[in-house]
Amino acid sequence: MTGDRQAVTVLGLGSMGSALAAALIERGHPVTVWNRSAAKARPLVDRGARSAATPEEAIAASPLVLACVLDYDALYSVLDPAASALAGKALVNLTSGAPEQAHEAVTWARRHGVDYLDGAIMTTPPGVGSPEMMFLYSGSPTLFETHRPTLAALGDPLFLGTDPGLASLYDAALLGLMWSTMTGWLHGTALVGADRTPATEFTLVAVRWLTAVAGFLTTYAPQVDAGRYPGDDATVDIQITAIGHLIHAAANRGVDNALPELLRTAMRKAKAAGHGSDSFASVIEVLRGGPGEGT
């Protein structure tokens, strides 16, 4: 510690790793950095970081080590030779990967006497350091609580549970939500743009609509948990009719309909499974392959 700020080591100085180190420096943490290409450390050194020549030297400098490298192969190529230096220290892994890889990393950490917490960064590098941006963590609750004040320098730290794979699993699920939402917005933008509506004008309305959509999700979540889907708002049958209007309008304007056709296929499968009079939430039974329960 220097004053009330914990010393932190950051391994990996790509765009994201550099943003992590910069956010910690800005909040007064003593930061040691290491990267395979040492030149990437220079801008951070100019801001007050210390550059280490080796991973072992970097790890020795701090009780808390953040790793953010390209993938898990790169992670182990850095950590394996430095495993003895990590023993007894806290490792927070912010490398993107699959839940199964997080479980394997926990096994590796335990074998080498390392305290391990898995994490996922839910922002791009410019958002690092903003309290509005989520950083997801899973694994050791003790490690999380001990280092929460330091992790808060990066963004809003959310602990998901003791299963170390949860952060990676949420990451994948939330990215899927993001891509689906953005592609839906782009499809809608192309549709109204065909009639010369500017994207900026349409987006003002689209963002307001997404607030209403968030309310639908809150309504449907208990239905999904219960496996019962009362069709007291807009049934799957109604949605199939409605999406037909979208497909017709897009086809007439030369807009690609691959996305709405995919959505209609899922709705039709739900109807065929007996969910035509149920709420749209019943489509999850098609997505997860279960028989579901009509109402």
Buried (B, 14 or more C-beta within 10 A) or exposed (E): EEEEBBBBBBBBBBEBBBBBBBBBBEBBBBBBBBBEEBEBBEEBEEEBBBBBEEBBBBBBBBBBBBBBBEEBEBBBBBBEEBBEBBEEBBBBBBBBBBBEBBBBBBEBBEEBEBBBBBBBBBBEBEBBBEEEBBBBBBBBEEBBEBBEEBBEBBBBBBBBEEBBBBBBBBBBEBEEEEEEEEEBBEBBBBBBBBEEBEBEEBBEEBEEEEEEEEEBEEEBEEBBEEBBBBBEEEBBBBBBEEBEEBBEBBEEEEBEBEBBEEBBEBBBBBBEBBBBBBBBBBBBBBEEEEEBBBB
